[in-house]
Amino acid sequence: MPLRIPNAIFSLLFGYATVVQYNDPDVLPWLLIYFAAAVICGISVLRRIPWRIPLAVGVIAALWMATLIPEAFGGDGFSGNEVQRESGGLLVVWTWMILLALRTRRV
């Protein structure tokens, strides 16, 4: 399991991202996506996880990110910057979940 250490690191990072969502106006969806990613990475440290689980979270992150992209690049001021940061967070979730799904499926 060559991804044990990276999964442990990402589990901590996604866990941290979950915790800092407490003051976000739309806390629940962000809490859920980061928490799901943290749990998937945490479980992947201990044992193999079915590839469909990280794939599902990755697809959700990608679809959600796609809805934010028009505002992220068309927004102005703080609002646009916030959406760009949110899109970046979803990009990180998507990237790691897809990598994990592909890696898990191959093994």
N, CA, C and O atoms as a GROMACS GRO file, in nm:
protein
  428
    1MET      N    1   0.084  -0.118   0.000
    1MET     CA    2   0.000   0.000   0.000
    1MET      C    3   0.089   0.125   0.000
    1MET      O    4   0.115   0.183   0.105
    2PRO      N    5   0.134   0.164  -0.119
    2PRO     CA    6   0.227   0.277  -0.128
    2PRO      C    7   0.165   0.413  -0.095
    2PRO      O    8   0.237   0.510  -0.074
    3LEU      N    9   0.035   0.420  -0.090
    3LEU     CA   10  -0.030   0.548  -0.062
    3LEU      C   11  -0.065   0.567   0.085
    3LEU      O   12  -0.140   0.659   0.119
    4ARG      N   13  -0.013   0.483   0.172
    4ARG     CA   14  -0.048   0.493   0.314
    4ARG      C   15  -0.013   0.629   0.374
    4ARG      O   16  -0.097   0.694   0.435
    5ILE      N   17   0.111   0.672   0.356
    5ILE     CA   18   0.154   0.799   0.414
    5ILE      C   19   0.082   0.917   0.348
    5ILE      O   20   0.032   1.004   0.419
    6PRO      N   21   0.076   0.924   0.213
    6PRO     CA   22   0.000   1.034   0.153
    6PRO      C   23  -0.147   1.034   0.197
    6PRO      O   24  -0.204   1.141   0.219
    7ASN      N   25  -0.209   0.917   0.209
    7ASN     CA   26  -0.348   0.912   0.256
    7ASN      C   27  -0.361   0.962   0.399
    7ASN      O   28  -0.458   1.030   0.432
    8ALA      N   29  -0.265   0.931   0.483
    8ALA     CA   30  -0.267   0.981   0.621
    8ALA      C   31  -0.257   1.133   0.622
    8ALA      O   32  -0.328   1.200   0.697
    9ILE      N   33  -0.169   1.187   0.538
    9ILE     CA   34  -0.153   1.332   0.530
    9ILE      C   35  -0.281   1.397   0.477
    9ILE      O   36  -0.328   1.497   0.532
   10PHE      N   37  -0.338   1.341   0.370
   10PHE     CA   38  -0.460   1.398   0.315
   10PHE      C   39  -0.578   1.382   0.411
   10PHE      O   40  -0.666   1.469   0.416
   11SER      N   41  -0.580   1.275   0.485
   11SER     CA   42  -0.686   1.259   0.585
   11SER      C   43  -0.680   1.372   0.687
   11SER      O   44  -0.783   1.429   0.724
   12LEU      N   45  -0.560   1.403   0.733
   12LEU     CA   46  -0.543   1.515   0.827
   12LEU      C   47  -0.580   1.649   0.764
   12LEU      O   48  -0.646   1.732   0.826
   13LEU      N   49  -0.537   1.670   0.640
   13LEU     CA   50  -0.568   1.796   0.572
   13LEU      C   51  -0.718   1.811   0.547
   13LEU      O   52  -0.773   1.919   0.570
   14PHE      N   53  -0.783   1.706   0.500
   14PHE     CA   54  -0.927   1.713   0.478
   14PHE      C   55  -1.001   1.726   0.611
   14PHE      O   56  -1.105   1.792   0.619
   15GLY      N   57  -0.949   1.662   0.715
   15GLY     CA   58  -1.007   1.678   0.848
   15GLY      C   59  -0.997   1.822   0.895
   15GLY      O   60  -1.092   1.876   0.952
   16TYR      N   61  -0.882   1.883   0.872
   16TYR     CA   62  -0.864   2.024   0.908
   16TYR      C   63  -0.961   2.112   0.828
   16TYR      O   64  -1.023   2.203   0.883
   17ALA      N   65  -0.974   2.083   0.698
   17ALA     CA   66  -1.067   2.159   0.614
   17ALA      C   67  -1.211   2.145   0.665
   17ALA      O   68  -1.290   2.239   0.656
   18THR      N   69  -1.244   2.028   0.717
   18THR     CA   70  -1.377   2.006   0.775
   18THR      C   71  -1.398   2.096   0.896
   18THR      O   72  -1.502   2.160   0.909
   19VAL      N   73  -1.299   2.100   0.983
   19VAL     CA   74  -1.311   2.176   1.108
   19VAL      C   75  -1.323   2.326   1.082
   19VAL      O   76  -1.400   2.394   1.150
   20VAL      N   77  -1.250   2.379   0.984
   20VAL     CA   78  -1.251   2.524   0.962
   20VAL      C   79  -1.375   2.572   0.886
   20VAL      O   80  -1.387   2.690   0.857
   21GLN      N   81  -1.465   2.482   0.854
   21GLN     CA   82  -1.588   2.522   0.785
   21GLN      C   83  -1.694   2.577   0.880
   21GLN      O   84  -1.800   2.622   0.834
   22TYR      N   85  -1.669   2.575   1.010
   22TYR     CA   86  -1.771   2.611   1.108
   22TYR      C   87  -1.831   2.749   1.087
   22TYR      O   88  -1.947   2.770   1.123
   23ASN      N   89  -1.757   2.844   1.031
   23ASN     CA   90  -1.812   2.979   1.015
   23ASN      C   91  -1.854   3.010   0.872
   23ASN      O   92  -1.885   3.124   0.839
   24ASP      N   93  -1.856   2.910   0.787
   24ASP     CA   94  -1.898   2.930   0.649
   24ASP      C   95  -2.050   2.944   0.644
   24ASP      O   96  -2.120   2.872   0.715
   25PRO      N   97  -2.102   3.034   0.562
   25PRO     CA   98  -2.248   3.051   0.555
   25PRO      C   99  -2.321   2.924   0.508
   25PRO      O  100  -2.433   2.898   0.551
   26ASP      N  101  -2.258   2.848   0.420
   26ASP     CA  102  -2.319   2.723   0.372
   26ASP      C  103  -2.234   2.605   0.421
   26ASP      O  104  -2.172   2.534   0.342
   27VAL      N  105  -2.232   2.587   0.551
   27VAL     CA  106  -2.140   2.495   0.617
   27VAL      C  107  -2.166   2.348   0.583
   27VAL      O  108  -2.070   2.273   0.564
   28LEU      N  109  -2.289   2.306   0.574
   28LEU     CA  110  -2.320   2.163   0.562
   28LEU      C  111  -2.260   2.096   0.439
   28LEU      O  112  -2.195   1.992   0.453
   29PRO      N  113  -2.279   2.149   0.318
   29PRO     CA  114  -2.220   2.079   0.202
   29PRO      C  115  -2.068   2.072   0.208
   29PRO      O  116  -2.008   1.971   0.170
   30TRP      N  117  -2.004   2.179   0.256
   30TRP     CA  118  -1.858   2.179   0.265
   30TRP      C  119  -1.812   2.082   0.372
   30TRP      O  120  -1.713   2.011   0.353
   31LEU      N  121  -1.880   2.079   0.481
   31LEU     CA  122  -1.846   1.987   0.588
   31LEU      C  123  -1.856   1.843   0.538
   31LEU      O  124  -1.768   1.761   0.566
   32LEU      N  125  -1.960   1.813   0.464
   32LEU     CA  126  -1.982   1.677   0.416
   32LEU      C  127  -1.876   1.633   0.314
   32LEU      O  128  -1.826   1.521   0.322
   33ILE      N  129  -1.842   1.721   0.219
   33ILE     CA  130  -1.746   1.679   0.117
   33ILE      C  131  -1.606   1.660   0.176
   33ILE      O  132  -1.537   1.564   0.143
   34TYR      N  133  -1.566   1.752   0.263
   34TYR     CA  134  -1.433   1.738   0.324
   34TYR      C  135  -1.430   1.623   0.424
   34TYR      O  136  -1.330   1.552   0.432
   35PHE      N  137  -1.536   1.604   0.499
   35PHE     CA  138  -1.542   1.494   0.594
   35PHE      C  139  -1.539   1.360   0.522
   35PHE      O  140  -1.469   1.268   0.564
   36ALA      N  141  -1.614   1.349   0.413
   36ALA     CA  142  -1.614   1.225   0.334
   36ALA      C  143  -1.474   1.195   0.282
   36ALA      O  144  -1.429   1.081   0.290
   37ALA      N  145  -1.406   1.296   0.230
   37ALA     CA  146  -1.271   1.276   0.179
   37ALA      C  147  -1.176   1.236   0.292
   37ALA      O  148  -1.091   1.148   0.274
   38ALA      N  149  -1.190   1.299   0.409
   38ALA     CA  150  -1.105   1.266   0.524
   38ALA      C  151  -1.126   1.122   0.569
   38ALA      O  152  -1.030   1.050   0.597
   39VAL      N  153  -1.251   1.079   0.575
   39VAL     CA  154  -1.282   0.942   0.618
   39VAL      C  155  -1.230   0.840   0.517
   39VAL      O  156  -1.173   0.738   0.555
   40ILE      N  157  -1.250   0.868   0.390
   40ILE     CA  158  -1.202   0.776   0.286
   40ILE      C  159  -1.050   0.762   0.294
   40ILE      O  160  -0.997   0.651   0.286
   41CYS      N  161  -0.980   0.873   0.309
   41CYS     CA  162  -0.834   0.867   0.320
   41CYS      C  163  -0.793   0.794   0.448
   41CYS      O  164  -0.699   0.716   0.448
   42GLY      N  165  -0.864   0.821   0.558
   42GLY     CA  166  -0.833   0.754   0.684
   42GLY      C  167  -0.851   0.604   0.676
   42GLY      O  168  -0.767   0.528   0.724
   43ILE      N  169  -0.960   0.562   0.617
   43ILE     CA  170  -0.983   0.418   0.602
   43ILE      C  171  -0.879   0.356   0.509
   43ILE      O  172  -0.834   0.244   0.532
   44SER      N  173  -0.840   0.430   0.405
   44SER     CA  174  -0.742   0.380   0.310
   44SER      C  175  -0.604   0.360   0.372
   44SER      O  176  -0.523   0.284   0.319
   45VAL      N  177  -0.578   0.428   0.482
   45VAL     CA  178  -0.451   0.406   0.553
   45VAL      C  179  -0.450   0.267   0.614
   45VAL      O  180  -0.346   0.201   0.618
   46LEU      N  181  -0.566   0.223   0.661
   46LEU     CA  182  -0.576   0.096   0.734
   46LEU      C  183  -0.604  -0.024   0.646
   46LEU      O  184  -0.555  -0.134   0.671
   47ARG      N  185  -0.684  -0.003   0.543
   47ARG     CA  186  -0.721  -0.116   0.458
   47ARG      C  187  -0.763  -0.066   0.321
   47ARG      O  188  -0.781   0.054   0.299
   48ARG      N  189  -0.777  -0.160   0.230
   48ARG     CA  190  -0.820  -0.126   0.094
   48ARG      C  191  -0.967  -0.090   0.094
   48ARG      O  192  -1.048  -0.155   0.159
   49ILE      N  193  -1.000   0.014   0.022
   49ILE     CA  194  -1.138   0.062   0.014
   49ILE      C  195  -1.189   0.034  -0.128
   49ILE      O  196  -1.113   0.048  -0.223
   50PRO      N  197  -1.316  -0.003  -0.143
   50PRO     CA  198  -1.368  -0.024  -0.279
   50PRO      C  199  -1.352   0.102  -0.365
   50PRO      O  200  -1.384   0.212  -0.319
   51TRP      N  201  -1.304   0.087  -0.485
   51TRP     CA  202  -1.271   0.200  -0.571
   51TRP      C  203  -1.392   0.288  -0.603
   51TRP      O  204  -1.376   0.406  -0.634
   52ARG      N  205  -1.511   0.232  -0.596
   52ARG     CA  206  -1.631   0.310  -0.630
   52ARG      C  207  -1.660   0.420  -0.527
   52ARG      O  208  -1.723   0.521  -0.560
   53ILE      N  209  -1.614   0.401  -0.404
   53ILE     CA  210  -1.642   0.500  -0.299
   53ILE      C  211  -1.564   0.630  -0.325
   53ILE      O  212  -1.626   0.736  -0.329
   54PRO      N  213  -1.430   0.626  -0.342
   54PRO     CA  214  -1.364   0.752  -0.374
   54PRO      C  215  -1.406   0.808  -0.510
   54PRO      O  216  -1.408   0.930  -0.530
   55LEU      N  217  -1.440   0.720  -0.604
   55LEU     CA  218  -1.488   0.767  -0.733
   55LEU      C  219  -1.616   0.849  -0.717
   55LEU      O  220  -1.630   0.955  -0.778
   56ALA      N  221  -1.708   0.801  -0.635
   56ALA     CA  222  -1.834   0.874  -0.614
   56ALA      C  223  -1.809   1.012  -0.554
   56ALA      O  224  -1.869   1.110  -0.599
   57VAL      N  225  -1.723   1.020  -0.454
   57VAL     CA  226  -1.692   1.150  -0.393
   57VAL      C  227  -1.620   1.240  -0.494
   57VAL      O  228  -1.645   1.360  -0.499
   58GLY      N  229  -1.532   1.182  -0.574
   58GLY     CA  230  -1.463   1.259  -0.677
   58GLY      C  231  -1.559   1.315  -0.781
   58GLY      O  232  -1.545   1.429  -0.824
   59VAL      N  233  -1.655   1.235  -0.822
   59VAL     CA  234  -1.754   1.280  -0.921
   59VAL      C  235  -1.839   1.393  -0.861
   59VAL      O  236  -1.867   1.492  -0.930
   60ILE      N  237  -1.880   1.379  -0.736
   60ILE     CA  238  -1.957   1.485  -0.671
   60ILE      C  239  -1.876   1.614  -0.666
   60ILE      O  240  -1.929   1.722  -0.696
   61ALA      N  241  -1.749   1.604  -0.629
   61ALA     CA  242  -1.664   1.722  -0.624
   61ALA      C  243  -1.649   1.786  -0.762
   61ALA      O  244  -1.651   1.909  -0.774
   62ALA      N  245  -1.634   1.704  -0.865
   62ALA     CA  246  -1.618   1.757  -1.001
   62ALA      C  247  -1.744   1.828  -1.049
   62ALA      O  248  -1.738   1.936  -1.107
   63LEU      N  249  -1.859   1.766  -1.023
   63LEU     CA  250  -1.985   1.830  -1.065
   63LEU      C  251  -2.009   1.960  -0.990
   63LEU      O  252  -2.053   2.059  -1.049
   64TRP      N  253  -1.980   1.959  -0.862
   64TRP     CA  254  -1.995   2.079  -0.781
   64TRP      C  255  -1.900   2.189  -0.830
   64TRP      O  256  -1.938   2.305  -0.841
   65MET      N  257  -1.776   2.150  -0.858
   65MET     CA  258  -1.677   2.245  -0.907
   65MET      C  259  -1.722   2.305  -1.040
   65MET      O  260  -1.703   2.424  -1.064
   66ALA      N  261  -1.782   2.224  -1.124
   66ALA     CA  262  -1.829   2.273  -1.254
   66ALA      C  263  -1.936   2.380  -1.238
   66ALA      O  264  -1.946   2.470  -1.321
   67THR      N  265  -2.016   2.371  -1.132
   67THR     CA  266  -2.118   2.474  -1.110
   67THR      C  267  -2.056   2.604  -1.059
   67THR      O  268  -2.116   2.711  -1.076
   68LEU      N  269  -1.938   2.598  -0.998
   68LEU     CA  270  -1.873   2.717  -0.943
   68LEU      C  271  -1.783   2.789  -1.043
   68LEU      O  272  -1.755   2.908  -1.026
   69ILE      N  273  -1.738   2.720  -1.145
   69ILE     CA  274  -1.640   2.778  -1.238
   69ILE      C  275  -1.689   2.907  -1.304
   69ILE      O  276  -1.612   3.002  -1.311
   70PRO      N  277  -1.814   2.914  -1.354
   70PRO     CA  278  -1.855   3.041  -1.415
   70PRO      C  279  -1.845   3.160  -1.318
   70PRO      O  280  -1.802   3.269  -1.357
   71GLU      N  281  -1.884   3.140  -1.193
   71GLU     CA  282  -1.876   3.248  -1.095
   71GLU      C  283  -1.732   3.274  -1.053
   71GLU      O  284  -1.695   3.388  -1.026
   72ALA      N  285  -1.651   3.170  -1.048
   72ALA     CA  286  -1.512   3.186  -1.005
   72ALA      C  287  -1.434   3.275  -1.102
   72ALA      O  288  -1.349   3.353  -1.059
   73PHE      N  289  -1.462   3.262  -1.230
   73PHE     CA  290  -1.388   3.341  -1.327
   73PHE      C  291  -1.464   3.463  -1.376
   73PHE      O  292  -1.409   3.546  -1.448
   74GLY      N  293  -1.591   3.474  -1.337
   74GLY     CA  294  -1.668   3.591  -1.375
   74GLY      C  295  -1.699   3.681  -1.257
   74GLY      O  296  -1.753   3.790  -1.274
   75GLY      N  297  -1.664   3.635  -1.136
   75GLY     CA  298  -1.692   3.712  -1.015
   75GLY      C  299  -1.600   3.831  -1.002
   75GLY      O  300  -1.501   3.844  -1.074
   76ASP      N  301  -1.635   3.918  -0.908
   76ASP     CA  302  -1.551   4.036  -0.885
   76ASP      C  303  -1.522   4.049  -0.736
   76ASP      O  304  -1.604   4.010  -0.652
   77GLY      N  305  -1.407   4.103  -0.703
   77GLY     CA  306  -1.372   4.130  -0.565
   77GLY      C  307  -1.364   4.005  -0.479
   77GLY      O  308  -1.323   3.899  -0.526
   78PHE      N  309  -1.404   4.018  -0.354
   78PHE     CA  310  -1.393   3.910  -0.256
   78PHE      C  311  -1.478   3.790  -0.296
   78PHE      O  312  -1.436   3.676  -0.279
   79SER      N  313  -1.596   3.816  -0.348
   79SER     CA  314  -1.686   3.706  -0.386
   79SER      C  315  -1.618   3.613  -0.486
   79SER      O  316  -1.621   3.491  -0.471
   80GLY      N  317  -1.556   3.672  -0.588
   80GLY     CA  318  -1.487   3.590  -0.688
   80GLY      C  319  -1.371   3.514  -0.628
   80GLY      O  320  -1.349   3.398  -0.662
   81ASN      N  321  -1.296   3.579  -0.540
   81ASN     CA  322  -1.183   3.512  -0.476
   81ASN      C  323  -1.229   3.397  -0.388
   81ASN      O  324  -1.165   3.291  -0.386
   82GLU      N  325  -1.338   3.415  -0.317
   82GLU     CA  326  -1.390   3.309  -0.231
   82GLU      C  327  -1.430   3.187  -0.315
   82GLU      O  328  -1.400   3.074  -0.278
   83VAL      N  329  -1.497   3.212  -0.425
   83VAL     CA  330  -1.541   3.102  -0.511
   83VAL      C  331  -1.420   3.034  -0.575
   83VAL      O  332  -1.422   2.913  -0.596
   84GLN      N  333  -1.317   3.110  -0.606
   84GLN     CA  334  -1.196   3.049  -0.660
   84GLN      C  335  -1.131   2.958  -0.556
   84GLN      O  336  -1.086   2.848  -0.590
   85ARG      N  337  -1.127   3.002  -0.430
   85ARG     CA  338  -1.073   2.916  -0.324
   85ARG      C  339  -1.158   2.791  -0.305
   85ARG      O  340  -1.105   2.682  -0.287
   86GLU      N  341  -1.290   2.808  -0.309
   86GLU     CA  342  -1.378   2.693  -0.296
   86GLU      C  343  -1.357   2.595  -0.410
   86GLU      O  344  -1.353   2.474  -0.389
   87SER      N  345  -1.344   2.648  -0.532
   87SER     CA  346  -1.318   2.562  -0.648
   87SER      C  347  -1.186   2.489  -0.632
   87SER      O  348  -1.174   2.372  -0.669
   88GLY      N  349  -1.086   2.559  -0.578
   88GLY     CA  350  -0.956   2.496  -0.554
   88GLY      C  351  -0.966   2.382  -0.455
   88GLY      O  352  -0.903   2.277  -0.474
   89GLY      N  353  -1.045   2.400  -0.350
   89GLY     CA  354  -1.064   2.292  -0.253
   89GLY      C  355  -1.131   2.172  -0.316
   89GLY      O  356  -1.092   2.058  -0.290
   90LEU      N  357  -1.230   2.197  -0.400
   90LEU     CA  358  -1.297   2.086  -0.468
   90LEU      C  359  -1.204   2.019  -0.569
   90LEU      O  360  -1.212   1.898  -0.591
   91LEU      N  361  -1.116   2.097  -0.629
   91LEU     CA  362  -1.017   2.039  -0.722
   91LEU      C  363  -0.924   1.944  -0.648
   91LEU      O  364  -0.889   1.838  -0.700
   92VAL      N  365  -0.882   1.982  -0.529
   92VAL     CA  366  -0.795   1.894  -0.449
   92VAL      C  367  -0.870   1.766  -0.413
   92VAL      O  368  -0.814   1.657  -0.424
   93VAL      N  369  -0.996   1.779  -0.368
   93VAL     CA  370  -1.076   1.660  -0.334
   93VAL      C  371  -1.090   1.572  -0.457
   93VAL      O  372  -1.066   1.451  -0.450
   94TRP      N  373  -1.129   1.630  -0.569
   94TRP     CA  374  -1.148   1.554  -0.693
   94TRP      C  375  -1.020   1.482  -0.733
   94TRP      O  376  -1.022   1.362  -0.763
   95THR      N  377  -0.909   1.554  -0.734
   95THR     CA  378  -0.782   1.496  -0.778
   95THR      C  379  -0.743   1.376  -0.692
   95THR      O  380  -0.708   1.271  -0.745
   96TRP      N  381  -0.749   1.393  -0.560
   96TRP     CA  382  -0.705   1.284  -0.473
   96TRP      C  383  -0.802   1.166  -0.477
   96TRP      O  384  -0.759   1.051  -0.474
   97MET      N  385  -0.930   1.193  -0.483
   97MET     CA  386  -1.028   1.084  -0.486
   97MET      C  387  -1.016   1.004  -0.615
   97MET      O  388  -1.024   0.882  -0.613
   98ILE      N  389  -0.996   1.072  -0.728
   98ILE     CA  390  -0.982   1.002  -0.856
   98ILE      C  391  -0.852   0.921  -0.857
   98ILE      O  392  -0.851   0.807  -0.902
   99LEU      N  393  -0.744   0.980  -0.808
   99LEU     CA  394  -0.618   0.908  -0.800
   99LEU      C  395  -0.633   0.784  -0.712
   99LEU      O  396  -0.585   0.676  -0.746
  100LEU      N  397  -0.699   0.801  -0.599
  100LEU     CA  398  -0.720   0.689  -0.508
  100LEU      C  399  -0.808   0.581  -0.572
  100LEU      O  400  -0.781   0.462  -0.557
  101ALA      N  401  -0.913   0.622  -0.641
  101ALA     CA  402  -1.001   0.525  -0.709
  101ALA      C  403  -0.924   0.448  -0.815
  101ALA      O  404  -0.937   0.326  -0.825
  102LEU      N  405  -0.846   0.519  -0.895
  102LEU     CA  406  -0.769   0.452  -1.000
  102LEU      C  407  -0.665   0.359  -0.941
  102LEU      O  408  -0.647   0.247  -0.989
  103ARG      N  409  -0.597   0.404  -0.839
  103ARG     CA  410  -0.494   0.321  -0.775
  103ARG      C  411  -0.556   0.198  -0.710
  103ARG      O  412  -0.502   0.088  -0.719
  104THR      N  413  -0.668   0.216  -0.644
  104THR     CA  414  -0.735   0.104  -0.576
  104THR      C  415  -0.787   0.003  -0.678
  104THR      O  416  -0.784  -0.118  -0.653
  105ARG      N  417  -0.835   0.051  -0.790
  105ARG     CA  418  -0.890  -0.039  -0.891
  105ARG      C  419  -0.781  -0.124  -0.955
  105ARG      O  420  -0.804  -0.240  -0.989
  106ARG      N  421  -0.662  -0.066  -0.972
  106ARG     CA  422  -0.552  -0.139  -1.035
  106ARG      C  423  -0.494  -0.247  -0.946
  106ARG      O  424  -0.448  -0.350  -0.995
  107VAL      N  425  -0.496  -0.224  -0.818
  107VAL     CA  426  -0.431  -0.319  -0.724
  107VAL      C  427  -0.515  -0.443  -0.706
  107VAL      O  428  -0.477  -0.533  -0.632
   0.00000   0.00000   0.00000
